[in-house]
Structures are given as C-alpha cells and as structure tokens.
Amino acid sequence: MDEISQDPKLNVRLPRGRWLDLAVAAALIAAAVLAAMTGRGSGPAAAPAAGPGAAAAPALLPSSVRARIPVPFGQPGGMTVLGSTAWISDWSASQIARVDLATRRVTETVRAGDGQDEPVSMTSGAGSLWVLDFAGPLLRIDPVSGAITERLGVRGLGADVAYGNGFLWVITDDPDGGGQEYLYKIDPSRDVIVKAAPIPGAGTACAASPGPRGIWIACAAADRITLINQASLKPVQSLPVRSGGYTPQIVPGRDAVWVLTPSGLARADPATGRITAIIHTGYAPSAMSAPALLMDSAGRLWITGSLLTVVVPGTMTAYPVAHTPDLISAAADGPAIWADTGSTLIMLQVKTPAATQHPLQNARSYLR
C-alpha cells in the first residue's frame, strides 16, 4: 500500500491552526482513497525515478488494510481506542464521536465545550474517557453510555491531558498571560486535583508523557525535555533536544526513552539523561499536523506524518510504510494501527523484518 487517505498525540498532539483549505484537503483524501481501492499496496511500491546523482527513495514496506470505516468529520483531532471502540475528537465542531470498530460505524457523538475549537486533547484511563477543553474544564465521560459524568475545573488554557501511573496529568497555560505552564495531578478515584505546580516550558504546545520514572514534559518552544517527579511535581533532570518548533513526541520506558524531533528519533538513557542513538526517520509533517509517536503492543514505534513509518527498536531501523499526506491522527490497537484521514478510519497491519537494517535508514550511535 503506497498511499492512504489521512491526517496525524497521542495520542497524537495537534498544533492548532495547521489545516489546509477544505477543498484541497478533500481532493487529497479522494485521491488517496482511490489509490487504496485500486489495489495499490499489495506489495512494495516502486521508488520514483531519481535524477542524476540522486539516491533512490526506499521502497515501502508491504502492508495490508484490514478495515475501512467512513467518518464524516470536517476537522478531526485526537483519537484513542478502548477495546472495540474508537473515540475521535472533532475540534472544529466541539464534539467527540464514538466509532464501533466491530460494526464499522459511528454510533454516537458527544458535545464537548460550549464554543468552537474546544476539545484540544483526549486520553483514556481509570475506566473513562477524558477530554480537555481549550477554555473550559476537563471532562470525564463514561465510554459505555457516552454521558459526561464529571467536569473538573482547571485554570488557564488547556494544552494537554495524559493518563499514567494511576493519575491524570493536565497541562494548562498561565491564565494571567505570563507565559508560565502548569501541571495538574488529578486523582480519578476521587475526581480531585491533588497538586498543581509550574513546569519548565512556554506556550500552549506542551505535552505530558507519564513513564516509570516520572512525567516527561516537552514544549515546542523549548529545546529540551524535562522529567518531573510525580510526587513533588519538581524537575528531576533535563535532556537537551532540538524541537524545531514542534512539540517533541515522547514514549518513555524504564530502560529507554524515545524522543521524536525533526533531528530524528532519539533513544535516551533515562538514568543518565543522555542520548545513546539516533535513528534517521525522514521526519515529515503532513498538510494537517505535525508528526507524532506511538507504540503498539509488539513494542514497535509508529511515526505519523506525510510518511507513515514504523521503527523496530531491536534492529534500530525505520521502515516507511505509506505516503499519508493528509494524516491527522492515529492510535495503536494491539499490533495494528488505526489511521484517521478525516473521511475514513483505516486499520493497517504490517509485518516488519526481524534483523535487516534499511541502508538509508540506519542509526547513529552516541558514545558519551
């Protein structure tokens, strides 16, 4: 498969205001769907003809489309998968939609926010769906009934919500306009704010990534990521990275922290805070949003953007899977991935090689 109709936190983070004219986006989507339906994708695509002295583009890894579900949204945002259900936010209409992955249809829409462009971030955890309003509360939603069961007030403009280590982590911008970001720790068992504290970083393009050692914070306006102690909410260590104006995407683990920036996919040692390797991935923002990083149940890392890429950490290799110029968001579902195009939700599966590195996508090691 060499092209599918799409658009890319998380859990894919979406920079606000990066949308194409709808007519152009519709044309891109239509062309991509046509390509998928005409059978392109049964094997690796031929690389485009290269000019004199130019290196040929790497062939796409064979992938298969396991399902297609129409999702008639104007400007979808984030997505999360809960069992056999996908929830997708449509921030332009201030609503979220429930998609039954078994029956392959949209079964419900829930209003989220009183104005326009409201749901800016979404996650799942503690048996609930959590939606952060740009200028309002954090909504707790029952994923079975679709009912809003709690509204938790947080001060300032909403930037991001994530679930991990038994708590909700919310980032907001300074309500007084001072440029300071705040991190909220919320206990979902009591629906109360346990603690709030200022964090390093500036601007609303900040994201929280809970991990075994604490909460990693990344902001588009800061050339570093910071580990926050989850008890004190104070910085523990900082790792320099080049953000390139985008929010660095983080998948944290106990033995390795993966950080995606325009410089590549970096593997860092969380104990020392040093980068130990960089995989060159062909970082490529789509027309709709910046790239995002997520991990599937097989431990593979997926990078969304105008080129959908899968990384096999054991081989330190990045494999291009599909050209996705209009990808908005994606979510892992076991070893597969659901990709949201705005008009279609597509389930992709791919079998990755076990050992061979791609000659143009190898890794650089850093001995420090």
The 8 nearest C-alpha neighbors of each residue, nearest first, counted from 0:
[[40, 1, 39, 62, 2, 41, 321, 61],
 [2, 0, 321, 40, 322, 44, 39, 59],
 [1, 3, 322, 321, 31, 0, 323, 34],
 [4, 2, 31, 323, 32, 35, 5, 322],
 [3, 5, 31, 28, 340, 32, 325, 323],
 [340, 326, 6, 4, 325, 339, 323, 327],
 [326, 327, 5, 325, 7, 340, 287, 328],
 [327, 328, 6, 326, 288, 303, 304, 329],
 [11, 9, 12, 10, 291, 77, 13, 328],
 [10, 8, 11, 12, 293, 291, 292, 77],
 [9, 8, 11, 12, 77, 78, 330, 79],
 [8, 9, 10, 12, 291, 328, 77, 13],
 [8, 13, 11, 9, 10, 291, 14, 77],
 [12, 14, 288, 15, 11, 8, 289, 76],
 [13, 15, 288, 17, 16, 12, 204, 289],
 [16, 14, 17, 13, 18, 119, 288, 204],
 [15, 17, 18, 14, 13, 287, 288, 19],
 [18, 16, 287, 15, 288, 14, 19, 286],
 [19, 17, 287, 16, 20, 286, 288, 74],
 [20, 18, 21, 24, 286, 287, 23, 17],
 [19, 21, 23, 22, 24, 18, 25, 17],
 [22, 20, 24, 23, 25, 19, 18, 73],
 [21, 23, 25, 24, 20, 26, 19, 27],
 [22, 24, 26, 21, 25, 20, 27, 19],
 [25, 23, 21, 27, 26, 22, 19, 28],
 [24, 26, 28, 22, 23, 27, 21, 29],
 [25, 27, 29, 23, 24, 28, 30, 22],
 [28, 26, 24, 30, 25, 29, 31, 23],
 [27, 29, 4, 25, 31, 26, 30, 32],
 [28, 30, 26, 32, 31, 27, 25, 33],
 [31, 29, 33, 27, 28, 32, 26, 34],
 [32, 30, 4, 3, 34, 28, 33, 29],
 [31, 33, 35, 29, 4, 34, 30, 3],
 [34, 32, 36, 30, 31, 35, 37, 29],
 [35, 33, 31, 32, 37, 36, 39, 30],
 [34, 36, 32, 33, 37, 39, 38, 3],
 [37, 35, 33, 38, 34, 32, 39, 31],
 [38, 36, 34, 35, 39, 33, 32, 40],
 [37, 39, 36, 35, 40, 41, 34, 0],
 [40, 38, 0, 35, 37, 41, 34, 1],
 [0, 39, 41, 42, 1, 38, 62, 61],
 [40, 42, 0, 39, 38, 61, 63, 43],
 [41, 43, 61, 40, 44, 0, 62, 60],
 [44, 42, 59, 61, 60, 58, 45, 40],
 [43, 45, 59, 58, 1, 46, 42, 40],
 [46, 44, 58, 47, 43, 59, 48, 57],
 [45, 47, 56, 58, 44, 48, 55, 57],
 [48, 46, 49, 45, 56, 55, 44, 58],
 [49, 47, 46, 50, 55, 56, 45, 53],
 [50, 48, 53, 55, 47, 54, 51, 56],
 [49, 51, 53, 52, 48, 54, 55, 47],
 [52, 50, 53, 49, 54, 48, 55, 47],
 [51, 53, 50, 54, 49, 55, 48, 56],
 [54, 52, 50, 51, 49, 55, 56, 48],
 [55, 53, 56, 49, 52, 50, 51, 57],
 [54, 56, 49, 57, 53, 46, 48, 47],
 [55, 57, 46, 54, 58, 47, 49, 359],
 [56, 58, 55, 59, 46, 359, 319, 357],
 [59, 57, 46, 43, 44, 45, 56, 60],
 [60, 58, 320, 43, 319, 44, 61, 321],
 [59, 61, 320, 43, 319, 62, 318, 58],
 [62, 60, 42, 43, 59, 0, 349, 41],
 [63, 61, 349, 348, 0, 60, 40, 347],
 [62, 64, 348, 347, 65, 349, 0, 61],
 [63, 65, 347, 346, 66, 348, 345, 62],
 [64, 66, 346, 347, 63, 348, 67, 345],
 [67, 65, 346, 345, 64, 68, 347, 344],
 [66, 68, 345, 344, 343, 346, 69, 65],
 [67, 69, 344, 103, 343, 70, 104, 345],
 [70, 68, 343, 342, 71, 344, 67, 104],
 [71, 69, 342, 343, 72, 68, 344, 341],
 [70, 72, 342, 69, 73, 341, 343, 105],
 [73, 71, 341, 74, 70, 75, 342, 89],
 [72, 74, 75, 341, 71, 91, 89, 92],
 [73, 75, 89, 72, 91, 341, 76, 90],
 [76, 74, 89, 88, 341, 72, 90, 73],
 [75, 77, 88, 89, 90, 328, 327, 74],
 [78, 76, 88, 328, 87, 11, 121, 8],
 [77, 79, 87, 86, 330, 328, 329, 88],
 [78, 80, 86, 85, 330, 122, 81, 10],
 [81, 79, 85, 84, 82, 86, 330, 332],
 [82, 80, 84, 85, 83, 79, 123, 86],
 [81, 83, 84, 80, 85, 332, 100, 99],
 [82, 84, 100, 81, 101, 99, 85, 80],
 [85, 83, 99, 81, 82, 100, 98, 80],
 [86, 84, 80, 98, 79, 97, 81, 87],
 [85, 87, 97, 79, 96, 78, 98, 80],
 [88, 86, 78, 96, 95, 77, 85, 89],
 [87, 89, 95, 76, 77, 75, 90, 94],
 [90, 88, 75, 94, 76, 91, 95, 92],
 [89, 91, 116, 93, 118, 92, 117, 88],
 [90, 92, 116, 93, 89, 74, 115, 73],
 [91, 93, 90, 94, 89, 115, 116, 73],
 [94, 92, 90, 117, 111, 115, 91, 116],
 [95, 93, 110, 111, 89, 109, 92, 88],
 [94, 96, 88, 109, 87, 108, 89, 110],
 [97, 95, 108, 87, 86, 107, 109, 88],
 [96, 98, 86, 107, 106, 105, 85, 108],
 [99, 97, 105, 85, 84, 104, 106, 100],
 [98, 100, 84, 103, 101, 104, 102, 105],
 [99, 101, 103, 83, 84, 102, 98, 85],
 [102, 100, 103, 99, 83, 84, 104, 98],
 [101, 103, 99, 100, 104, 98, 105, 68],
 [104, 102, 100, 68, 101, 99, 98, 105],
 [103, 105, 99, 98, 102, 106, 68, 100],
 [104, 106, 98, 97, 107, 99, 96, 70],
 [105, 107, 97, 98, 104, 99, 108, 96],
 [108, 106, 97, 96, 105, 109, 98, 145],
 [107, 109, 96, 95, 97, 94, 110, 106],
 [110, 108, 95, 94, 96, 111, 107, 145],
 [109, 111, 94, 93, 112, 95, 108, 113],
 [112, 110, 94, 93, 109, 118, 95, 117],
 [113, 111, 117, 114, 93, 132, 110, 118],
 [112, 114, 111, 115, 93, 117, 110, 135],
 [115, 113, 112, 117, 116, 93, 92, 134],
 [114, 116, 117, 93, 91, 92, 113, 90],
 [117, 115, 90, 91, 93, 118, 92, 114],
 [116, 118, 133, 132, 93, 112, 115, 90],
 [119, 117, 132, 90, 131, 120, 93, 133],
 [118, 120, 133, 132, 131, 117, 158, 90],
 [121, 119, 131, 159, 118, 160, 130, 77],
 [120, 122, 130, 129, 131, 160, 77, 119],
 [123, 121, 129, 161, 128, 79, 162, 160],
 [124, 122, 128, 127, 129, 162, 79, 121],
 [123, 125, 126, 127, 162, 128, 122, 129],
 [126, 124, 127, 187, 123, 165, 188, 166],
 [127, 125, 124, 128, 123, 141, 142, 140],
 [128, 126, 141, 124, 125, 140, 123, 142],
 [127, 129, 123, 140, 139, 142, 122, 141],
 [130, 128, 139, 122, 138, 121, 123, 140],
 [129, 131, 121, 138, 137, 120, 118, 132],
 [132, 130, 137, 120, 118, 119, 121, 138],
 [131, 133, 118, 135, 117, 134, 136, 119],
 [134, 132, 157, 117, 156, 119, 135, 118],
 [135, 133, 156, 132, 157, 117, 155, 136],
 [134, 136, 132, 133, 137, 112, 152, 157],
 [137, 135, 152, 151, 132, 150, 153, 138],
 [136, 138, 131, 151, 150, 130, 132, 152],
 [137, 139, 150, 130, 129, 149, 136, 131],
 [138, 140, 129, 149, 148, 147, 128, 150],
 [141, 139, 147, 128, 146, 148, 127, 145],
 [140, 142, 145, 127, 146, 143, 144, 147],
 [143, 141, 145, 144, 127, 140, 128, 146],
 [144, 142, 141, 145, 146, 140, 127, 84],
 [143, 145, 146, 141, 142, 140, 147, 107],
 [144, 146, 141, 142, 143, 140, 147, 109],
 [147, 145, 144, 141, 140, 148, 142, 109],
 [148, 146, 140, 139, 149, 141, 138, 145],
 [147, 149, 139, 140, 146, 141, 150, 138],
 [150, 148, 139, 147, 138, 151, 140, 190],
 [151, 149, 138, 137, 136, 139, 152, 148],
 [152, 150, 137, 136, 149, 138, 153, 190],
 [151, 153, 136, 137, 150, 154, 135, 138],
 [154, 152, 136, 151, 155, 137, 135, 171],
 [155, 153, 174, 152, 156, 171, 173, 172],
 [154, 156, 174, 172, 173, 171, 157, 153],
 [157, 155, 172, 134, 171, 133, 158, 174],
 [156, 158, 133, 171, 132, 159, 134, 131],
 [159, 157, 171, 203, 170, 205, 204, 156],
 [160, 158, 170, 120, 206, 169, 157, 161],
 [159, 161, 169, 168, 120, 121, 131, 170],
 [162, 160, 168, 122, 167, 207, 169, 163],
 [161, 163, 167, 124, 166, 168, 122, 123],
 [162, 164, 209, 165, 166, 167, 161, 210],
 [163, 165, 166, 209, 162, 210, 211, 213],
 [166, 164, 163, 162, 167, 125, 186, 187],
 [167, 165, 186, 163, 185, 164, 162, 187],
 [166, 168, 162, 185, 161, 184, 169, 186],
 [169, 167, 184, 161, 160, 183, 162, 166],
 [168, 170, 160, 183, 182, 159, 167, 171],
 [169, 171, 182, 159, 158, 181, 183, 157],
 [172, 170, 157, 158, 156, 181, 155, 180],
 [171, 173, 180, 156, 155, 203, 174, 179],
 [172, 174, 179, 155, 176, 175, 180, 178],
 [175, 173, 155, 176, 172, 154, 156, 177],
 [174, 176, 173, 177, 155, 178, 172, 179],
 [177, 175, 173, 174, 178, 172, 179, 155],
 [178, 176, 179, 175, 173, 174, 172, 180],
 [177, 179, 176, 201, 173, 202, 180, 172],
 [180, 178, 173, 177, 201, 172, 181, 197],
 [181, 179, 172, 197, 173, 198, 171, 201],
 [182, 180, 197, 171, 196, 170, 198, 172],
 [181, 183, 170, 196, 195, 169, 197, 198],
 [182, 184, 195, 169, 168, 194, 185, 170],
 [183, 185, 168, 194, 193, 192, 167, 195],
 [186, 184, 192, 167, 193, 166, 191, 187],
 [185, 187, 166, 188, 191, 190, 189, 192],
 [188, 186, 190, 189, 185, 166, 125, 167],
 [187, 189, 186, 190, 125, 191, 166, 165],
 [190, 188, 187, 191, 186, 185, 192, 193],
 [191, 189, 187, 186, 188, 185, 192, 151],
 [190, 192, 189, 186, 185, 193, 187, 151],
 [191, 193, 185, 194, 184, 186, 183, 190],
 [194, 192, 185, 184, 191, 186, 195, 183],
 [193, 195, 184, 192, 183, 196, 185, 232],
 [194, 196, 183, 182, 184, 181, 197, 193],
 [195, 197, 181, 182, 232, 198, 183, 194],
 [198, 196, 181, 180, 182, 179, 199, 195],
 [197, 199, 181, 180, 182, 200, 196, 179],
 [200, 198, 197, 180, 201, 225, 179, 216],
 [201, 199, 218, 221, 198, 180, 220, 202],
 [200, 202, 178, 220, 179, 180, 218, 203],
 [201, 203, 204, 178, 220, 172, 205, 200],
 [202, 204, 158, 205, 172, 201, 171, 157],
 [205, 203, 202, 219, 218, 246, 158, 14],
 [206, 204, 218, 217, 203, 158, 246, 219],
 [205, 207, 217, 159, 216, 218, 208, 204],
 [206, 208, 216, 215, 161, 214, 209, 217],
 [207, 209, 215, 214, 249, 210, 216, 206],
 [210, 208, 214, 163, 213, 215, 207, 164],
 [209, 211, 251, 213, 212, 214, 252, 208],
 [212, 210, 253, 213, 252, 209, 251, 164],
 [213, 211, 210, 253, 214, 228, 269, 252],
 [212, 214, 228, 229, 210, 227, 211, 209],
 [213, 215, 209, 227, 226, 208, 210, 229],
 [214, 216, 226, 208, 225, 207, 227, 209],
 [217, 215, 207, 225, 224, 206, 226, 214],
 [216, 218, 224, 206, 205, 247, 246, 215],
 [219, 217, 205, 246, 220, 221, 204, 200],
 [218, 220, 246, 245, 244, 221, 204, 242],
 [219, 221, 218, 201, 244, 202, 222, 200],
 [222, 220, 218, 223, 219, 200, 242, 201],
 [223, 221, 241, 240, 242, 239, 220, 224],
 [224, 222, 239, 240, 238, 221, 237, 225],
 [223, 225, 217, 238, 216, 237, 239, 215],
 [224, 226, 237, 216, 215, 236, 227, 238],
 [225, 227, 215, 236, 235, 214, 234, 237],
 [228, 226, 234, 214, 233, 232, 235, 213],
 [227, 229, 232, 213, 233, 230, 231, 235],
 [228, 230, 232, 213, 231, 227, 214, 233],
 [231, 229, 228, 232, 233, 213, 227, 194],
 [230, 232, 233, 228, 229, 227, 194, 234],
 [233, 231, 228, 229, 227, 230, 196, 234],
 [232, 234, 231, 227, 228, 235, 198, 196],
 [235, 233, 227, 226, 236, 228, 225, 232],
 [236, 234, 226, 227, 228, 233, 237, 225],
 [237, 235, 226, 234, 225, 238, 272, 227],
 [236, 238, 225, 224, 226, 223, 239, 272],
 [237, 239, 224, 223, 272, 225, 240, 273],
 [240, 238, 223, 222, 224, 237, 241, 273],
 [241, 239, 223, 222, 242, 238, 224, 260],
 [242, 240, 222, 243, 260, 223, 262, 239],
 [241, 243, 222, 244, 245, 260, 247, 219],
 [244, 242, 245, 241, 261, 260, 219, 222],
 [243, 245, 219, 242, 220, 246, 221, 241],
 [246, 244, 219, 242, 243, 247, 289, 260],
 [245, 247, 219, 218, 217, 204, 248, 242],
 [248, 246, 260, 259, 217, 242, 245, 258],
 [247, 249, 259, 258, 292, 291, 246, 260],
 [248, 250, 258, 257, 251, 208, 247, 259],
 [249, 251, 257, 256, 258, 293, 252, 208],
 [252, 250, 256, 210, 249, 257, 255, 253],
 [253, 251, 255, 256, 254, 210, 211, 250],
 [252, 254, 211, 255, 212, 269, 251, 210],
 [253, 255, 252, 268, 269, 256, 270, 251],
 [256, 254, 252, 268, 267, 253, 269, 266],
 [255, 257, 251, 267, 252, 266, 250, 269],
 [258, 256, 266, 250, 249, 265, 251, 267],
 [257, 259, 249, 265, 248, 264, 247, 256],
 [258, 260, 264, 248, 247, 263, 265, 249],
 [259, 261, 262, 247, 263, 242, 264, 258],
 [260, 262, 263, 282, 243, 242, 259, 241],
 [263, 261, 260, 241, 264, 279, 282, 259],
 [264, 262, 279, 261, 260, 280, 278, 259],
 [263, 265, 259, 278, 277, 258, 260, 279],
 [266, 264, 277, 258, 257, 276, 263, 267],
 [265, 267, 257, 276, 274, 275, 256, 277],
 [268, 266, 274, 256, 273, 275, 255, 269],
 [267, 269, 255, 272, 270, 273, 271, 274],
 [270, 268, 272, 271, 255, 267, 256, 254],
 [271, 269, 268, 272, 254, 273, 253, 267],
 [270, 272, 273, 268, 269, 267, 274, 236],
 [271, 273, 269, 268, 238, 270, 267, 274],
 [274, 272, 267, 271, 268, 275, 238, 269],
 [273, 275, 267, 266, 276, 268, 265, 365],
 [274, 276, 365, 267, 266, 364, 273, 366],
 [277, 275, 364, 266, 365, 363, 265, 274],
 [276, 278, 265, 363, 264, 362, 263, 266],
 [277, 279, 362, 264, 263, 280, 361, 265],
 [280, 278, 263, 360, 281, 362, 277, 264],
 [279, 281, 282, 263, 317, 278, 360, 264],
 [280, 282, 283, 279, 263, 306, 261, 360],
 [283, 281, 261, 280, 263, 284, 290, 260],
 [282, 284, 304, 305, 281, 285, 306, 290],
 [285, 283, 289, 304, 290, 305, 288, 286],
 [286, 284, 305, 304, 324, 287, 288, 325],
 [285, 287, 325, 324, 288, 19, 284, 18],
 [286, 288, 18, 285, 6, 17, 325, 327],
 [289, 287, 285, 7, 13, 17, 286, 327],
 [288, 290, 284, 285, 304, 291, 13, 7],
 [291, 289, 304, 303, 284, 302, 7, 288],
 [292, 290, 11, 303, 302, 8, 248, 289],
 [291, 293, 302, 248, 301, 303, 300, 259],
 [294, 292, 301, 300, 9, 250, 295, 291],
 [293, 295, 300, 299, 298, 301, 331, 296],
 [296, 294, 331, 334, 297, 298, 299, 333],
 [295, 297, 333, 334, 298, 294, 299, 332],
 [298, 296, 295, 334, 299, 333, 294, 300],
 [299, 297, 296, 295, 294, 300, 312, 311],
 [300, 298, 311, 297, 294, 295, 310, 312],
 [299, 301, 294, 310, 309, 293, 298, 295],
 [302, 300, 309, 293, 292, 308, 294, 310],
 [303, 301, 292, 308, 291, 307, 309, 290],
 [302, 304, 307, 290, 291, 7, 301, 308],
 [303, 305, 290, 285, 284, 306, 283, 7],
 [304, 306, 324, 285, 323, 283, 284, 322],
 [307, 305, 322, 304, 323, 321, 308, 283],
 [306, 308, 303, 321, 320, 304, 302, 319],
 [309, 307, 319, 302, 320, 318, 301, 306],
 [308, 310, 301, 318, 300, 317, 302, 319],
 [309, 311, 317, 300, 316, 299, 312, 318],
 [310, 312, 299, 313, 316, 314, 315, 317],
 [313, 311, 315, 314, 310, 299, 316, 300],
 [314, 312, 311, 315, 354, 316, 353, 299],
 [313, 315, 316, 312, 311, 354, 356, 355],
 [316, 314, 312, 313, 311, 362, 278, 361],
 [317, 315, 314, 356, 310, 311, 361, 360],
 [316, 318, 310, 360, 309, 280, 308, 311],
 [317, 319, 309, 308, 310, 320, 60, 316],
 [320, 318, 308, 59, 60, 307, 321, 309],
 [321, 319, 60, 59, 308, 307, 318, 309],
 [322, 320, 1, 307, 2, 306, 323, 319],
 [321, 323, 306, 2, 1, 305, 324, 307],
 [322, 324, 305, 326, 306, 325, 5, 3],
 [325, 323, 305, 285, 326, 286, 322, 5],
 [324, 326, 6, 5, 323, 286, 287, 285],
 [6, 5, 327, 325, 7, 340, 323, 324],
 [6, 7, 328, 326, 287, 339, 5, 340],
 [7, 329, 327, 339, 77, 6, 11, 326],
 [328, 330, 338, 337, 339, 7, 78, 11],
 [331, 329, 337, 336, 79, 78, 80, 332],
 [330, 332, 336, 295, 335, 333, 337, 294],
 [333, 331, 335, 336, 334, 330, 80, 295],
 [332, 334, 296, 335, 295, 331, 297, 336],
 [335, 333, 296, 295, 297, 332, 336, 331],
 [336, 334, 348, 332, 333, 347, 331, 346],
 [335, 337, 331, 347, 332, 346, 330, 338],
 [338, 336, 346, 330, 329, 345, 331, 347],
 [339, 337, 329, 345, 344, 328, 336, 346],
 [340, 338, 344, 328, 5, 341, 329, 327],
 [5, 341, 339, 6, 4, 326, 343, 342],
 [340, 342, 72, 339, 75, 343, 5, 74],
 [341, 343, 70, 71, 340, 69, 72, 344],
 [344, 342, 69, 70, 340, 68, 341, 339],
 [343, 345, 339, 68, 67, 338, 340, 69],
 [346, 344, 67, 338, 337, 66, 343, 347],
 [345, 347, 337, 66, 65, 336, 64, 338],
 [348, 346, 64, 336, 63, 335, 65, 337],
 [347, 349, 335, 63, 62, 64, 336, 346],
 [348, 350, 62, 351, 63, 61, 347, 335],
 [351, 349, 352, 348, 62, 61, 60, 353],
 [350, 352, 349, 353, 311, 60, 318, 309],
 [353, 351, 354, 355, 350, 311, 356, 314],
 [352, 354, 351, 355, 314, 311, 313, 356],
 [353, 355, 314, 352, 356, 313, 316, 311],
 [356, 354, 352, 353, 357, 314, 316, 358],
 [357, 355, 316, 358, 361, 354, 314, 360],
 [356, 358, 360, 359, 361, 316, 355, 318],
 [359, 357, 360, 356, 361, 57, 355, 316],
 [360, 358, 357, 361, 57, 279, 356, 56],
 [361, 359, 357, 279, 358, 317, 316, 280],
 [362, 360, 316, 359, 358, 278, 357, 356],
 [361, 363, 278, 277, 315, 279, 364, 276],
 [362, 364, 277, 276, 278, 365, 361, 279],
 [365, 363, 276, 275, 366, 362, 277, 274],
 [364, 366, 275, 276, 367, 363, 274, 277],
 [367, 365, 364, 275, 276, 274, 273, 363],
 [366, 365, 275, 273, 274, 364, 271, 276]]
